[in-house]
């Protein structure tokens, strides 16, 4: 199964920041974004849950 875990709130808006100040933030017109981590987990033959991968991404 896949879980999307919210790990923080990004508030980089074009009206408030320049590209230089924002750094690696994704600049949006008027909406803040939640920074999430997508985690894929599977259950093995012994019925234990194991994390397969973890991928950070931004979602508005």
Secondary structure, DSSP 4 states (H G I P E B T S, - for coil): -EEEEEEEEE--BTTT--HHHHTTPPPBSS--EEEEEEEEEEE-TTS-EEEEEEEEEEE-
